[in-house]
Amino acid sequence: MEDPDSIKDPNKYQKFKKVDGATYQRVNQFLRKHTHITAREWAIARLCADFKTTSGSEMTFIGENLPELCPFMVDSYSPQAVNQARSSFKKKVKKAGATFFYGAMCGFFTAEELDEILFEASEVARFLLEVEGTSLNLDDEIDVEDRITEVMRGVAEAASVILKTRPGQEDGDQGMQEPEEEPALPDREEGEEPV
C-alpha cells in the first residue's frame, strides 16, 4: 500500500511509471492478448488495492485523480464508474478461476500441463506487477508459487481419482469416450428449432 501522503497528493503516487507515454489502446491490446481484463480494470484494481481504507477503497479520490495516478487513463471517473470497473475485474477473475479449475478437475490437463499453465500465468502476472511498479519479496513470491503448485497437484490427483471411479473410466482413460453410435435426437414438432 502506498504512503498515506500519496493519498493527499496524487503526484507522489509512483505506480505505472513504466507505461508513462503509452496510450490506453496499446496497454489494452497487450492486456487483451495475455489476460481477460482491460486496461481500465487493471488500473482500477491496482488503485483500489493501493488506496484501500477500513471502509473500502477511496472511490471518489481514485476517480477524480485517475489521470494523475495512471498515465494511460486520460479521463476522470465518477465513484460509480470506479466501482463498476472494480466489480468487472472481480467477476472476470472469478470466472477465469472457475474455468481454470474446471479444466484441472475434469482431467483435461495432466499435472505437468497444469504446472506449465501456472508458470506461464505467473510470468504474465509478474510482468504486470513489474510494469505497474509493484515489487514482491522473492521469498514471498516463491512461497506463493510453491503453495499454488502443491494445491494444483492435489486437484489434479483428486480429479484423476474421481474420473477413474466414473462408469466407463475404469481403464484409467481420462479422455472423452466416443459413443459407439450417434445418439438419436428427439423428434421435433413442426416449426421447432433444432437443439
C-alpha positions in Angstrom: 0.0 0.0 0.0 1.2 3.5 -0.8 2.3 6.0 1.8 -0.7 7.9 3.4 0.9 11.1 1.9 0.2 9.8 -1.6 -3.5 9.9 -0.8 -3.2 13.6 -0.2 -1.0 14.2 -3.3 -1.7 12.0 -6.3 1.6 13.3 -7.9 3.5 11.3 -5.3 2.0 8.0 -6.4 4.7 6.1 -8.2 2.9 3.2 -10.0 2.5 2.8 -13.7 5.6 5.0 -14.4 6.9 2.3 -16.9 3.9 2.9 -19.1 4.1 6.6 -19.0 3.6 7.8 -22.6 1.8 4.6 -23.6 -1.7 5.0 -24.9 -4.8 3.3 -23.3 -5.3 1.4 -26.6 -1.7 0.0 -26.6 -2.0 -1.1 -22.9 -5.4 -2.5 -23.6 -4.1 -4.5 -26.6 -1.3 -6.1 -24.5 -3.7 -7.0 -21.7 -6.3 -8.5 -24.0 -3.6 -10.6 -25.6 -2.4 -12.0 -22.3 -5.4 -11.7 -19.9 -9.2 -11.3 -19.8 -9.0 -7.8 -18.3 -9.0 -4.4 -19.8 -6.5 -1.5 -19.1 -9.3 0.3 -17.2 -9.9 -2.8 -15.0 -6.2 -3.3 -14.4 -5.6 0.4 -13.4 -8.7 0.5 -11.2 -7.9 -2.8 -9.5 -4.4 -1.7 -8.7 -5.5 1.7 -7.4 -8.3 0.1 -5.3 -5.7 -2.2 -3.7 -3.3 0.6 -3.0 -5.9 3.1 -1.7 -7.8 0.7 0.5 -9.2 2.1 3.7 -11.0 0.4 6.6 -14.3 1.2 5.0 -13.3 0.1 1.5 -11.4 1.8 -1.3 -11.3 5.6 -1.9 -13.6 5.5 -5.0 -14.0 9.3 -5.2 -10.3 10.0 -4.8 -9.4 7.4 -7.4 -11.9 8.6 -9.9 -11.2 12.3 -9.6 -7.4 11.8 -9.8 -7.3 8.9 -12.3 -5.2 10.7 -15.0 -2.6 11.8 -12.4 -2.5 8.3 -10.8 -2.3 6.3 -14.0 -0.7 7.8 -17.1 -2.6 5.9 -19.8 -6.0 6.9 -18.3 -7.0 10.3 -19.7 -10.4 11.0 -18.1 -11.6 11.3 -14.5 -14.2 8.7 -13.4 -17.2 9.0 -11.1 -17.1 6.9 -8.0 -19.8 4.7 -9.6 -17.6 4.2 -12.7 -14.6 3.2 -10.5 -16.8 0.8 -8.6 -18.2 -0.7 -11.8 -14.6 -1.3 -13.2 -13.6 -2.8 -9.8 -16.7 -5.1 -9.9 -16.0 -6.1 -13.5 -12.4 -7.0 -12.6 -13.6 -9.2 -9.7 -16.1 -11.0 -11.9 -13.6 -11.8 -14.6 -11.0 -13.1 -12.0 -13.7 -15.4 -10.6 -14.8 -16.6 -14.0 -11.2 -17.2 -15.0 -10.6 -19.1 -11.8 -13.7 -21.3 -12.3 -12.6 -22.0 -15.9 -9.1 -22.9 -14.8 -10.3 -25.2 -12.0 -12.8 -26.9 -14.3 -10.0 -27.7 -16.8 -7.9 -29.0 -13.9 -10.7 -31.0 -12.2 -12.2 -32.6 -15.3 -9.0 -34.3 -16.2 -8.4 -32.4 -19.4 -4.9 -31.4 -18.3 -2.1 -33.5 -16.8 -0.3 -32.3 -13.7 2.6 -31.3 -15.9 0.4 -29.3 -18.2 -1.1 -27.6 -15.2 2.4 -26.7 -13.9 3.1 -25.2 -17.4 -0.1 -23.2 -17.4 0.6 -21.9 -13.9 4.2 -21.0 -14.8 3.0 -19.0 -17.9 0.3 -17.3 -15.9 2.8 -16.4 -13.1 5.2 -14.9 -15.7 2.4 -12.6 -17.1 1.4 -11.7 -13.6 5.0 -11.0 -12.6 5.4 -8.8 -15.7 2.3 -6.8 -14.9 3.4 -6.2 -11.3 6.8 -5.1 -12.6 5.2 -2.7 -15.2 2.9 -1.2 -12.6 5.8 -0.7 -10.2 4.8 -3.2 -7.5 7.6 -5.3 -6.1 7.3 -8.6 -4.3 9.7 -10.1 -1.9 11.4 -13.0 -3.8 10.9 -15.4 -0.8 7.2 -14.5 -0.7 6.8 -14.9 -4.5 8.4 -18.4 -4.3 6.3 -19.4 -1.3 3.1 -18.4 -3.1 4.1 -20.3 -6.3 5.0 -23.4 -4.3 1.7 -23.3 -2.4 -0.3 -22.9 -5.6 1.6 -25.7 -7.3 1.0 -28.0 -4.4 -2.7 -27.3 -4.4 -2.9 -27.8 -8.1 -1.2 -31.1 -7.9 -3.7 -32.1 -5.3 -6.6 -31.0 -7.5 -5.1 -33.0 -10.5 -4.7 -36.1 -8.3 -8.2 -35.8 -6.8 -9.7 -35.3 -10.3 -7.9 -38.3 -11.6 -9.3 -40.5 -8.7 -12.8 -39.1 -9.3 -12.6 -39.7 -13.1 -11.4 -43.2 -12.6 -14.4 -44.1 -10.5 -16.9 -43.0 -13.1 -18.6 -45.6 -15.2 -16.6 -46.1 -18.5 -13.4 -44.7 -16.9 -12.2 -47.8 -15.0 -9.5 -48.4 -17.6 -7.8 -45.1 -16.5 -8.7 -43.3 -19.7 -9.3 -39.7 -18.8 -10.2 -38.6 -22.3 -13.8 -38.3 -23.5 -15.3 -41.6 -24.6 -16.6 -41.6 -28.2 -20.1 -43.0 -28.3 -20.4 -46.2 -30.4 -23.3 -44.7 -32.2 -24.6 -41.2 -32.6 -27.3 -40.6 -30.0 -30.7 -40.2 -31.6 -32.2 -36.8 -31.4 -35.8 -36.5 -30.2 -38.3 -35.9 -33.0 -39.2 -32.2 -33.4 -42.5 -30.6 -33.7 -43.1 -28.5 -36.9 -41.6 -25.1 -36.5 -39.5 -26.1 -33.5 -35.8 -25.0 -33.6 -33.1 -27.8 -33.6 -31.3 -28.5 -30.4 
